[in-house]
Amino acid sequence: MKILIEGDTKSGKTTLLKKKYIQMINSGIDSNNILVLIANRMEAIKFKENLTLEYSGENRIYSYFGFVQHELNKFWPIILKKSKKIHKLNIIPTFMTFEASQCLMGKTVEYYRKQGFLGELNISNEEISKKLLSNILDASLNNLVYTKIGDRLKSFGEVQRDQLYDQMNIIIDKYMEKTLENGSFDYGTSIYLYNNFLLKDEFYLDNFKRNTTYLLVDSGEIGSIAEVDFVAKIKDYLKGLIITLNTDGPYGIHSYSKGYLEETIIDSEYKRIKLDSKNLETHNFLDRLEEKFYSYETITGLVNLHLDIENEYKSINNKKVIKKVLELLDDSVSPIDISVIVPQNDLVLEFALEKISQERGFKYMNIGRNERILDNPYAYILVISSILFYEFKEINLNFDEIKVFFNLALGLDSIRSALLANYIGSRSKDRYRLIDIDSQEIRKRIPQQNIDKYDKIRGIFNKIPKDIELYDFFEILYIELIAGEEEFFKNIKGCRELIDSSKKFIETLHNFENIKDLNYEFIKFLRDGAKASESLIELDERLNGEYLSISTPYAYINSGRDSKYQIWTDIRNKNFIPDTKNILQNSWVLSKTWKGERFSIEDQFYIEKINTMGILRRLMKSCHGDIYVYGSKYSSGSHGQGGLLYNGFKKIK
C-alpha cells in the first residue's frame, strides 16, 4: 500500500490522513506498528485530538525531532558502543535546552574571538552563537557532516571569506567535540547522532523493521532531507506508506528541499489522491502573481484583498490597523475571527490591541511569542532574590528592579517601595543589598508587617550557605517565602518551571570546564529574556482559544490557525517575509541538493520567490473572508522601505 495525498493549503490532506490512521487501527492493525511523522509539535497535538479508536496501544505520533529524541533515549547503549567521542559514563543522553546550548556555544565563541577569530564581524557573541547553532542544525537536517559547513559556505557571496569560514568551522568543531564528549546534545547534534550511528547499525534497523510496518508522513513538502532519506531507507520494508504533500510548496528554511521528496520517494506504484482546492479564486490569483512576480505587468486582484500600501509612516499604518479592528468589532465580528499579521513584534500595536481587548472584555494573544519567565511575578521574586543573595559581580540591579521587587515580595505600594529602594541604595554604595533597616524614620513610614517580610527574607539568606546550587536556593525560598501566599495556586507554574529549568541547565553544563559559574550563567539568560515553556494546556489554548491574535507570518502558519479576517501591516518591511540567509548562514548551500557551484543572484531570486509564494499561499488560503493590507514608505526609524512582497503587490490593479 503506497498512497500520496496531494492538495493545496486547507484542502483536507491531514484530515484524510488522520481518517486513514483511525481506519487502520480500527481494522485491527496495532498502533504500536504505525509510526506517524507530523510537521511540528503543534500539529502533532492537533493530530492527536479527538482520536476515536476502538482499540489502541501506544500512539507513535511525533515530529521528526521528537522521534529522533525518543529513539536516542531507547537505544542509547548502541550510541555508546559505536561512538568513541562520547564519555562512557553517560548512562542516558542529556538533551540540552536552547539556553544551555547557546551558553556553551557562546563561551566557545567568546574564547576564540579573544584569539582574534571572526574579526570582521561586528555582532555580539550571542548573535554569532545562534547562527552557528542554526548551521549545525541545517547540516544535520541535510545529512551533511558538520565539518563541511565552512567549505559549503565558501561558495556563498561575492566576497571571498575563506578565512572567516575556516575559523567558524574550528569553533563548530570545538563545540561538537565538547557536546559529544559530555553526552549533552541539542537539536542538531541529536539528529547527527541518529543518522550517523543508529541508522547505520544493523541491530537497530532490524528492530525497527520488526516493530514498524506502516509509516504515515504529514506535510512531506516541508520534511527535511534527513527525514526524506530516513523514509527512503526504510520504505521497502513497510507494508504501507501514506504521505501528504502540500502542492503550495515549501517555505522559509524548508525552501531548500523543494522537490526532493518527490524525486527520492514517489514512483509509479503510488496511488495518488488529489484533493481539490477549496478556494479556487484565490488559488488562481496566486498562480497569476507567481507567474508575473518579477515582471512589470499588472494583474487583476481579488475582491476580498484590500490594499493600502502607500502610506508615508508606520504610525499611520498602526492607526489604520486599530481603526479596522474597531470597525470589525463594531460590526459584531467575533475577536476569534480577527488575526493581525506583523513582520516582527510591535510593542505599540500590541499595547493598543491589549487595551481594546480589556475594554471590551475579550481575550488577546500574541501567538508568536511566549511570555518571558520574568513576567511571572513570583519567578521574578526568586530571580531578584538570587541576585541579592549571590551578589554576582557581573550583575548590577537598578532602582526600578529593586522597587518592583519590594512591591511584589513585600506587598508595598509604589511610593513606599521607592522609599525603601532609595534607602538601601544610598547605604549600599554601587550595589543593592538587603541591609539592616536601622533608620527609625523608614520604620515609621513602612508598616510593620512589611518590615517583618523584609527581615524574613534576610533571615532566610543568613541561614543558607553561599555555595548552594541555584535550584536548591530557589526551592528553599519558594517553600519559605511564596508557598503560603494567597495567589499560590495561580502562580505555581512559573516557580516550578524556574526551579526545573535551572536544575536541568546546571546539571547539563556542570562538566564543561570553560563555564565557571553556572548559577550566574542561568540568571544571565533569564535577564536576557528567556521565554517560558508552554504546557500542553497552553498549547491547546493557542490552537483553539477564542481570542483576537497578533503574530508574525511564520507563527500564524505554524499555529494552524484559520481566520475570517486578516489584517497585514508594515508589509514593506523586509522582515515581513525575512531573508533565509546572512553572512554566516545559508540553508541553501548547506543542502544536499546544492551542487557546489557559486551562489548566484539568480539563486537568490529563485529562493526568494519560493519562500514568498509559499508563505503567501498559506496565509491567504487560511483566510475565508477579507484581507486588509497596510504598508508605509518609511519605517519607525524613518528608513525607506520596499520589500519583495510590496514589489509583488504594487502591480495589482
C-alpha positions as CSV (number, residue, x, y, z in Angstrom):
1,M,0.0,0.0,0.0
2,K,1.6,3.3,-1.2
3,I,-0.6,6.4,-1.1
4,L,0.2,10.0,-1.9
5,I,-2.4,12.5,-0.8
6,E,-1.9,15.8,-2.7
7,G,-3.7,19.1,-2.3
8,D,-3.2,22.8,-1.5
9,T,-3.4,24.6,1.8
10,K,-6.6,23.8,3.8
11,S,-7.8,21.2,1.2
12,G,-8.2,18.5,3.9
13,K,-5.0,16.4,3.5
14,T,-4.3,16.0,7.2
15,T,-7.9,15.3,8.0
16,L,-7.9,12.5,5.4
17,L,-4.6,11.1,6.8
18,K,-6.0,11.1,10.3
19,K,-9.1,9.3,9.0
20,K,-7.0,6.6,7.4
21,Y,-4.9,6.2,10.6
22,I,-8.1,5.6,12.5
23,Q,-9.4,3.2,9.9
24,M,-6.1,1.2,10.0
25,I,-6.3,0.8,13.8
26,N,-10.0,0.0,13.9
27,S,-9.4,-2.6,11.2
28,G,-7.1,-4.5,13.6
29,I,-3.6,-3.0,12.9
30,D,-1.7,-2.5,16.2
31,S,-1.0,1.3,16.7
32,N,2.5,0.2,18.0
33,N,3.3,-0.8,14.4
34,I,2.3,2.5,12.9
35,L,4.8,5.5,13.0
36,V,3.3,8.9,12.2
37,L,5.6,11.8,11.5
38,I,4.0,15.3,11.8
39,A,5.4,18.7,10.8
40,N,5.8,20.1,14.3
41,R,4.7,19.7,17.9
42,M,1.7,22.0,17.4
43,E,0.4,19.9,14.5
44,A,1.1,16.7,16.5
45,I,-1.1,17.9,19.3
46,K,-3.9,18.7,16.8
47,F,-3.5,15.3,15.1
48,K,-4.0,13.5,18.5
49,E,-7.1,15.5,19.3
50,N,-10.4,13.5,19.2
51,L,-8.8,10.3,18.1
52,T,-11.8,7.8,18.2
53,L,-10.2,4.4,18.3
54,E,-11.8,1.0,19.1
55,Y,-8.5,-0.4,20.3
56,S,-5.1,1.3,20.6
57,G,-1.8,0.6,22.2
58,E,0.9,3.2,22.0
59,N,0.2,6.1,19.6
60,R,3.6,6.7,17.9
61,I,2.9,10.3,16.7
62,Y,5.9,12.5,16.7
63,S,7.6,15.5,15.0
64,Y,10.8,14.3,13.3
65,F,12.9,15.6,16.1
66,G,10.6,14.1,18.7
67,F,11.0,10.7,17.0
68,V,14.8,11.1,16.9
69,Q,14.9,12.0,20.6
70,H,12.7,9.0,21.5
71,E,15.0,6.6,19.6
72,L,18.2,8.0,21.1
73,N,16.8,7.5,24.6
74,K,15.6,4.0,23.8
75,F,18.8,2.8,22.0
76,W,21.4,4.8,23.8
77,P,23.7,1.8,24.5
78,I,24.2,1.4,20.8
79,I,25.4,5.0,20.5
80,L,27.8,4.5,23.4
81,K,29.2,1.3,21.8
82,K,29.7,2.9,18.4
83,S,30.9,6.4,19.3
84,K,34.5,6.9,20.5
85,K,33.9,10.5,21.4
86,I,31.1,10.2,24.0
87,H,32.2,9.7,27.6
88,K,31.3,6.1,28.5
89,L,29.9,7.1,31.9
90,N,26.9,8.7,30.3
91,I,24.1,6.2,31.2
92,I,21.5,8.2,29.4
93,P,21.7,11.1,26.9
94,T,21.1,14.7,28.0
95,F,19.1,16.9,25.7
96,M,20.1,20.5,26.2
97,T,17.7,23.3,26.4
98,F,18.2,26.2,24.0
99,E,19.6,28.2,26.8
100,A,22.2,25.6,27.7
101,S,23.3,25.0,24.1
102,Q,23.6,28.8,23.4
103,C,25.5,29.2,26.6
104,L,28.0,26.6,25.6
105,M,28.4,27.9,22.1
106,G,28.6,31.4,23.4
107,K,31.5,30.5,25.7
108,T,33.2,28.8,22.8
109,V,32.8,31.8,20.5
110,E,34.0,34.1,23.3
111,Y,37.2,32.1,23.7
112,Y,38.1,32.1,20.0
113,R,37.2,35.8,19.5
114,K,39.7,36.6,22.2
115,Q,42.2,34.7,20.0
116,G,41.4,37.0,17.1
117,F,38.8,34.9,15.3
118,L,35.8,36.3,13.3
119,G,37.4,39.8,13.4
120,E,35.3,41.2,10.6
121,L,32.0,40.5,12.4
122,N,30.6,43.4,14.3
123,I,27.8,41.5,16.1
124,S,27.6,40.0,19.6
125,N,28.7,36.6,20.7
126,E,25.1,35.7,21.3
127,E,24.1,36.5,17.8
128,I,27.0,34.5,16.4
129,S,26.1,31.6,18.6
130,K,22.6,31.5,17.3
131,K,23.8,31.4,13.7
132,L,26.4,28.7,14.3
133,L,23.9,26.6,16.1
134,S,21.5,27.0,13.2
135,N,24.3,25.9,10.8
136,I,24.8,22.7,12.8
137,L,21.0,22.1,12.7
138,D,20.9,22.8,8.9
139,A,23.8,20.4,8.3
140,S,22.2,17.7,10.3
141,L,18.8,18.1,8.6
142,N,20.7,17.7,5.3
143,N,22.8,14.6,6.3
144,L,25.8,16.9,5.8
145,V,28.8,16.2,8.1
146,Y,29.3,19.3,10.3
147,T,33.0,19.5,9.4
148,K,31.9,20.5,5.9
149,I,29.9,23.6,6.9
150,G,32.6,26.1,6.3
151,D,33.6,24.6,2.9
152,R,30.0,24.8,1.7
153,L,29.6,28.4,2.8
154,K,32.7,29.4,0.8
155,S,30.6,29.2,-2.3
156,F,28.3,31.8,-0.9
157,G,28.5,35.5,-1.6
158,E,30.5,37.8,-3.9
159,V,33.4,38.3,-1.5
160,Q,35.9,35.6,-0.7
161,R,35.7,34.9,3.1
162,D,37.6,31.6,3.3
163,Q,39.4,32.6,6.5
164,L,36.2,33.6,8.2
165,Y,34.5,30.2,7.3
166,D,37.6,28.2,8.3
167,Q,37.6,29.9,11.7
168,M,33.9,29.4,12.0
169,N,34.4,25.6,11.4
170,I,37.1,25.5,14.1
171,I,34.6,26.9,16.6
172,I,31.9,24.5,15.5
173,D,34.3,21.5,15.7
174,K,35.2,22.5,19.3
175,Y,31.5,22.9,20.3
176,M,30.7,19.5,18.8
177,E,33.7,17.9,20.5
178,K,32.6,19.1,23.9
179,T,28.9,18.2,23.5
180,L,29.7,14.7,22.2
181,E,32.3,14.2,24.9
182,N,29.8,15.0,27.6
183,G,26.8,13.3,26.1
184,S,24.8,16.6,26.0
185,F,23.0,17.3,22.8
186,D,21.0,20.0,21.1
187,Y,18.7,19.5,18.1
188,G,21.5,19.4,15.5
189,T,23.8,17.0,17.4
190,S,20.8,14.7,18.2
191,I,19.9,14.3,14.5
192,Y,23.6,13.9,13.6
193,L,23.9,11.0,16.1
194,Y,20.7,9.3,14.9
195,N,21.7,9.5,11.2
196,N,25.4,8.5,11.7
197,F,25.1,5.8,14.3
198,L,21.6,4.4,14.8
199,L,20.6,4.4,11.2
200,K,23.8,2.6,10.3
201,D,23.5,0.0,12.9
202,E,22.1,-3.4,11.8
203,F,20.7,-4.3,15.2
204,Y,18.7,-1.1,15.4
205,L,17.5,-1.4,11.8
206,D,16.4,-5.0,12.3
207,N,14.5,-3.9,15.5
208,F,12.9,-1.0,13.7
209,K,11.8,-3.2,10.8
210,R,10.2,-5.7,13.1
211,N,8.2,-3.1,15.0
212,T,7.3,-0.6,12.3
213,T,5.3,-1.9,9.4
214,Y,3.4,1.2,8.5
215,L,4.5,4.8,8.1
216,L,2.4,8.0,7.7
217,V,4.1,11.3,6.9
218,D,2.2,14.6,7.0
219,S,3.4,17.7,5.2
220,G,6.0,16.0,3.2
221,E,6.8,19.1,1.3
222,I,8.5,20.7,4.4
223,G,10.1,17.5,5.5
224,S,13.9,17.9,5.9
225,I,16.3,16.0,3.6
226,A,17.3,13.9,6.6
227,E,13.7,12.9,7.2
228,V,13.2,12.1,3.5
229,D,16.4,10.0,3.5
230,F,15.1,8.2,6.5
231,V,11.8,7.3,4.7
232,A,13.8,6.2,1.6
233,K,16.0,3.9,3.8
234,I,13.1,2.1,5.4
235,K,10.3,2.3,2.8
236,D,11.0,-1.1,1.1
237,Y,10.4,-2.9,4.5
238,L,7.0,-1.4,5.1
239,K,3.6,-2.8,4.4
240,G,2.1,0.6,4.0
241,L,3.3,4.2,3.4
242,I,1.0,7.2,3.2
243,I,2.4,10.7,2.5
244,T,0.6,14.0,2.3
245,L,2.0,16.7,0.1
246,N,1.0,20.4,0.1
247,T,1.1,21.4,-3.6
248,D,1.7,25.0,-2.5
249,G,5.3,24.0,-1.9
250,P,7.7,24.6,1.0
251,Y,8.5,27.9,2.7
252,G,11.2,29.5,4.9
253,I,14.1,27.3,5.9
254,H,12.2,24.4,4.2
255,S,12.7,26.0,0.7
256,Y,15.9,24.2,0.0
257,S,14.2,20.8,0.0
258,K,11.7,21.7,-2.8
259,G,11.0,18.6,-4.9
260,Y,13.4,16.3,-3.0
261,L,10.7,14.1,-1.6
262,E,9.0,13.7,-5.0
263,E,12.3,12.8,-6.7
264,T,13.5,10.4,-3.9
265,I,10.4,8.6,-2.7
266,I,7.4,8.9,-5.1
267,D,7.2,6.5,-8.0
268,S,4.6,5.0,-10.3
269,E,3.4,2.5,-7.7
270,Y,1.8,5.2,-5.6
271,K,-2.0,5.6,-5.6
272,R,-2.5,9.3,-5.9
273,I,-5.4,11.1,-4.2
274,K,-5.8,14.6,-5.5
275,L,-7.9,16.9,-3.3
276,D,-9.5,19.9,-4.9
277,S,-8.7,23.5,-3.8
278,K,-11.4,24.9,-1.5
279,N,-10.7,28.5,-2.8
280,L,-10.2,28.3,-6.5
281,E,-10.4,32.1,-7.0
282,T,-7.5,32.8,-4.5
283,H,-5.6,29.8,-6.0
284,N,-5.8,31.2,-9.5
285,F,-4.9,34.7,-8.3
286,L,-1.7,33.4,-6.6
287,D,-0.8,31.5,-9.7
288,R,-1.0,34.7,-11.7
289,L,1.0,36.6,-9.1
290,E,3.7,33.9,-9.2
291,E,3.9,34.0,-13.0
292,K,4.3,37.8,-13.1
293,F,6.4,38.1,-9.9
294,Y,9.4,39.7,-11.4
295,S,7.7,41.4,-14.3
296,Y,6.3,44.9,-14.6
297,E,2.9,43.7,-15.9
298,T,-0.1,44.5,-13.8
299,I,-2.5,41.7,-12.7
300,T,-6.1,41.7,-11.6
301,G,-6.6,41.5,-7.8
302,L,-9.2,39.9,-5.6
303,V,-12.5,41.3,-4.3
304,N,-11.6,40.4,-0.7
305,L,-8.0,41.7,-0.9
306,H,-7.8,45.4,0.2
307,L,-4.5,47.2,-0.4
308,D,-3.4,50.4,1.4
309,I,0.4,50.2,1.0
310,E,1.4,53.7,0.0
311,N,1.2,55.4,3.4
312,E,4.1,57.7,4.5
313,Y,4.9,56.4,8.0
314,K,4.5,53.3,10.1
315,S,2.5,55.2,12.7
316,I,-0.2,55.8,10.1
317,N,-0.3,52.0,9.5
318,N,-0.8,51.3,13.2
319,K,-3.7,53.9,13.4
320,K,-5.4,52.3,10.4
321,V,-5.0,48.8,11.8
322,I,-6.6,49.8,15.1
323,K,-9.4,51.6,13.3
324,K,-10.1,48.5,11.2
325,V,-10.1,46.2,14.2
326,L,-12.6,48.5,15.9
327,E,-14.8,48.7,12.8
328,L,-14.9,44.9,12.6
329,L,-15.7,44.6,16.3
330,D,-18.4,47.2,16.0
331,D,-19.9,45.2,13.1
332,S,-20.3,42.3,15.6
333,V,-17.3,40.3,14.3
334,S,-16.0,37.9,16.9
335,P,-12.4,38.5,18.1
336,I,-11.6,34.9,17.3
337,D,-12.2,35.8,13.6
338,I,-9.6,38.5,13.5
339,S,-5.9,37.9,13.1
340,V,-3.3,40.7,12.8
341,I,-0.1,39.8,11.0
342,V,3.1,41.8,11.6
343,P,6.7,41.4,10.4
344,Q,8.1,41.5,13.9
345,N,6.9,42.1,17.4
346,D,5.4,45.6,17.7
347,L,5.0,46.8,21.3
348,V,3.0,49.9,20.4
349,L,0.5,47.9,18.3
350,E,0.3,45.2,20.9
351,F,-0.4,47.7,23.7
352,A,-3.2,49.2,21.7
353,L,-4.8,45.8,20.9
354,E,-4.5,44.6,24.5
355,K,-6.2,47.8,25.7
356,I,-9.0,47.2,23.3
357,S,-9.4,43.6,24.5
358,Q,-9.5,44.7,28.1
359,E,-12.0,47.5,27.5
360,R,-14.3,45.1,25.5
361,G,-13.9,42.1,27.7
362,F,-12.3,39.5,25.4
363,K,-9.0,37.7,25.2
364,Y,-6.0,38.8,23.2
365,M,-2.9,36.7,22.5
366,N,0.5,37.1,20.7
367,I,0.7,33.6,19.3
368,G,4.2,34.1,18.1
369,R,5.8,34.9,21.4
370,N,5.8,33.2,24.8
371,E,5.9,35.3,27.9
372,R,9.3,35.8,29.5
373,I,9.9,33.7,32.6
374,L,10.5,37.0,34.5
375,D,7.0,38.2,33.5
376,N,5.7,35.8,36.2
377,P,5.7,37.9,39.5
378,Y,6.8,35.0,41.7
379,A,9.5,33.9,39.3
380,Y,10.7,37.5,39.3
381,I,10.9,37.4,43.2
382,L,13.0,34.3,43.1
383,V,15.4,35.7,40.4
384,I,16.0,39.1,42.1
385,S,16.4,37.3,45.4
386,S,19.1,35.1,43.9
387,I,21.0,38.2,42.6
388,L,20.8,39.8,46.0
389,F,21.9,36.6,47.7
390,Y,24.8,35.5,45.4
391,E,26.0,39.1,44.8
392,F,27.1,38.4,41.2
393,K,29.9,40.8,40.3
394,E,28.7,40.9,36.7
395,I,25.1,42.0,37.6
396,N,24.1,45.3,39.0
397,L,20.5,45.7,39.8
398,N,18.9,49.0,39.0
399,F,16.5,51.1,41.0
400,D,13.4,50.0,39.1
401,E,14.2,46.3,39.6
402,I,14.6,46.7,43.3
403,K,11.5,48.9,43.5
404,V,9.4,46.2,41.7
405,F,10.9,43.5,43.9
406,F,9.8,45.3,47.1
407,N,6.4,45.9,45.6
408,L,5.9,42.1,44.8
409,A,7.8,40.4,47.6
410,L,6.8,42.7,50.5
411,G,3.4,43.9,49.2
412,L,4.4,47.6,49.4
413,D,2.8,50.2,47.3
414,S,4.9,52.1,44.7
415,I,5.7,55.1,47.0
416,R,6.9,53.0,49.9
417,S,8.8,50.6,47.6
418,A,10.7,53.6,46.1
419,L,11.4,54.9,49.6
420,L,12.9,51.6,50.7
421,A,14.8,51.2,47.4
422,N,16.3,54.7,47.9
423,Y,17.3,53.9,51.5
424,I,19.2,50.6,50.8
425,G,20.7,52.0,47.7
426,S,22.1,55.1,49.5
427,R,23.7,52.8,52.1
428,S,25.0,50.1,49.8
429,K,27.2,52.2,47.6
430,D,27.1,50.9,44.0
431,R,25.2,47.7,44.7
432,Y,21.9,46.9,46.3
433,R,22.0,44.6,49.3
434,L,19.4,43.7,51.9
435,I,20.9,45.6,54.8
436,D,19.5,46.0,58.3
437,I,16.9,48.8,58.5
438,D,18.3,50.9,61.3
439,S,16.5,54.1,60.4
440,Q,13.6,54.9,62.7
441,E,12.2,57.3,60.0
442,I,12.0,54.4,57.5
443,R,10.5,52.1,60.1
444,K,7.8,54.7,60.9
445,R,6.8,55.2,57.2
446,I,6.7,51.5,56.3
447,P,4.1,49.2,58.0
448,Q,5.5,46.7,60.5
449,Q,4.1,43.7,58.6
450,N,6.1,44.7,55.5
451,I,9.3,45.2,57.6
452,D,8.7,41.7,59.0
453,K,8.6,40.3,55.5
454,Y,11.9,42.1,54.7
455,D,13.5,40.7,57.8
456,K,12.2,37.3,56.9
457,I,14.0,37.3,53.6
458,R,17.2,38.5,55.3
459,G,16.8,35.7,57.8
460,I,16.4,33.1,55.0
461,F,19.5,34.4,53.3
462,N,21.6,34.2,56.5
463,K,20.9,30.5,57.1
464,I,21.6,29.4,53.5
465,P,25.3,28.5,52.6
466,K,26.7,30.7,49.9
467,D,27.9,27.7,47.8
468,I,24.4,26.3,47.4
469,E,23.2,25.4,43.9
470,L,20.8,27.9,42.4
471,Y,17.9,25.4,42.0
472,D,18.2,24.5,45.7
473,F,18.2,28.2,46.6
474,F,15.1,28.6,44.6
475,E,13.4,25.6,46.2
476,I,14.1,26.9,49.8
477,L,12.9,30.4,49.0
478,Y,9.9,29.1,47.2
479,I,8.8,27.0,50.2
480,E,9.5,29.5,52.9
481,L,8.5,32.7,51.2
482,I,6.0,32.0,48.4
483,A,4.1,28.8,49.1
484,G,1.8,30.3,51.7
485,E,0.8,33.3,49.5
486,E,-2.9,33.7,48.6
487,E,-2.2,33.5,44.9
488,F,-0.1,30.4,45.3
489,F,-2.1,28.1,43.1
490,K,-2.4,30.6,40.3
491,N,1.4,31.1,40.1
492,I,2.9,27.7,40.9
493,K,3.7,27.1,37.2
494,G,6.2,29.9,36.9
495,C,8.1,28.9,40.1
496,R,8.2,25.2,39.4
497,E,9.3,25.9,35.8
498,L,12.1,28.2,37.0
499,I,13.3,25.6,39.5
500,D,13.2,22.7,37.0
501,S,14.8,24.8,34.2
502,S,17.7,25.9,36.4
503,K,18.3,22.4,37.6
504,K,18.4,21.0,34.1
505,F,20.6,23.8,32.9
506,I,23.2,23.4,35.7
507,E,23.2,19.6,35.6
508,T,23.6,19.6,31.8
509,L,26.6,22.0,31.8
510,H,28.4,21.2,35.0
511,N,31.0,19.0,33.2
512,F,32.1,21.8,30.8
513,E,35.2,23.2,32.3
514,N,35.1,26.6,30.4
515,I,31.9,27.6,32.3
516,K,32.9,28.6,35.8
517,D,29.7,29.9,37.4
518,L,26.6,28.1,36.2
519,N,24.4,29.9,38.7
520,Y,25.4,33.2,37.1
521,E,25.1,31.9,33.5
522,F,21.5,30.8,34.1
523,I,20.5,34.1,35.7
524,K,22.1,36.0,32.8
525,F,19.9,34.0,30.3
526,L,16.8,34.9,32.3
527,R,17.7,38.6,32.3
528,D,18.4,38.4,28.5
529,G,14.8,37.5,28.0
530,A,14.5,33.7,28.3
531,K,11.0,32.5,27.4
532,A,8.7,30.4,29.5
533,S,8.0,26.9,28.0
534,E,4.4,26.1,27.1
535,S,2.3,23.4,28.8
536,L,0.0,21.2,26.8
537,I,-2.9,23.2,28.2
538,E,-1.4,26.5,26.9
539,L,-0.7,24.9,23.5
540,D,-4.3,23.8,23.3
541,E,-5.4,27.3,24.1
542,R,-3.1,28.7,21.4
543,L,-4.7,26.3,18.9
544,N,-8.3,26.5,19.9
545,G,-8.7,29.5,22.2
546,E,-11.2,32.2,21.4
547,Y,-9.1,35.4,21.2
548,L,-8.0,38.1,18.8
549,S,-4.5,37.3,17.8
550,I,-1.3,39.0,16.6
551,S,1.6,37.1,15.1
552,T,4.3,37.0,12.5
553,P,3.5,35.1,9.3
554,Y,5.6,32.1,10.3
555,A,4.0,31.9,13.7
556,Y,0.5,32.2,12.2
557,I,1.2,29.4,9.7
558,N,2.8,27.1,12.3
559,S,-0.2,27.6,14.6
560,G,-2.6,26.1,12.0
561,R,-5.0,28.9,12.7
562,D,-7.9,29.9,10.4
563,S,-9.4,33.4,10.3
564,K,-12.3,35.1,8.7
565,Y,-10.4,38.4,8.7
566,Q,-6.7,39.0,8.4
567,I,-5.0,42.4,8.8
568,W,-1.4,42.6,7.5
569,T,0.6,45.6,8.5
570,D,4.0,47.0,7.6
571,I,4.3,44.7,4.6
572,R,7.0,46.9,3.1
573,N,9.3,45.9,6.0
574,K,11.8,43.4,4.7
575,N,11.2,41.2,7.7
576,F,7.6,40.5,6.8
577,I,9.0,37.7,4.8
578,P,12.5,37.5,6.1
579,D,15.6,36.5,4.2
580,T,16.8,33.0,4.7
581,K,20.5,33.8,4.5
582,N,23.1,36.1,6.0
583,I,26.9,36.2,6.1
584,L,27.1,33.2,8.5
585,Q,24.1,31.3,7.3
586,N,22.7,29.9,4.1
587,S,20.4,26.9,4.3
588,W,20.5,26.5,0.5
589,V,24.2,25.9,0.2
590,L,24.1,23.6,3.2
591,S,21.5,21.5,1.4
592,K,22.2,18.1,0.0
593,T,20.6,19.3,-3.2
594,W,23.2,22.0,-3.7
595,K,25.6,21.1,-6.5
596,G,28.5,23.1,-5.3
597,E,28.5,26.0,-7.8
598,R,28.9,29.6,-6.8
599,F,25.8,31.0,-5.2
600,S,24.4,33.5,-7.7
601,I,21.9,36.3,-7.8
602,E,19.6,34.0,-9.9
603,D,19.7,31.5,-7.0
604,Q,18.8,34.3,-4.6
605,F,15.8,35.4,-6.7
606,Y,14.6,31.7,-7.0
607,I,14.8,31.2,-3.2
608,E,13.0,34.5,-2.5
609,K,10.2,33.6,-4.9
610,I,9.7,30.1,-3.5
611,N,9.7,31.4,0.1
612,T,7.4,34.4,-0.6
613,M,4.9,32.4,-2.6
614,G,4.9,29.5,-0.1
615,I,4.0,31.9,2.7
616,L,1.5,33.9,0.7
617,R,-0.4,30.8,-0.3
618,R,-0.6,29.6,3.2
619,L,-1.7,32.9,4.6
620,M,-4.3,33.8,2.0
621,K,-5.8,30.3,1.9
622,S,-6.2,30.2,5.6
623,C,-8.5,33.2,5.4
624,H,-12.1,32.7,4.4
625,G,-13.1,36.4,4.5
626,D,-11.4,39.7,3.8
627,I,-7.6,40.6,3.9
628,Y,-6.6,44.1,4.7
629,V,-3.0,45.0,3.8
630,Y,-1.2,48.1,5.0
631,G,2.3,49.4,4.2
632,S,4.4,52.6,4.7
633,K,7.2,54.2,2.8
634,Y,9.2,54.8,5.9
635,S,9.9,52.6,9.0
636,S,9.5,53.8,12.6
637,G,13.2,54.8,12.3
638,S,12.5,56.9,9.2
639,H,14.3,54.5,6.9
640,G,13.0,53.9,3.4
641,Q,11.1,50.6,2.9
642,G,10.4,48.5,-0.2
643,G,10.5,44.8,0.3
644,L,9.8,41.9,-2.0
645,L,6.2,41.5,-1.0
646,Y,5.5,45.2,-1.7
647,N,7.1,44.8,-5.2
648,G,4.7,42.0,-5.9
649,F,1.6,43.7,-4.6
650,K,2.1,47.1,-6.1
651,K,1.4,45.6,-9.6
652,I,-2.1,44.5,-8.5
653,K,-4.8,46.7,-10.1
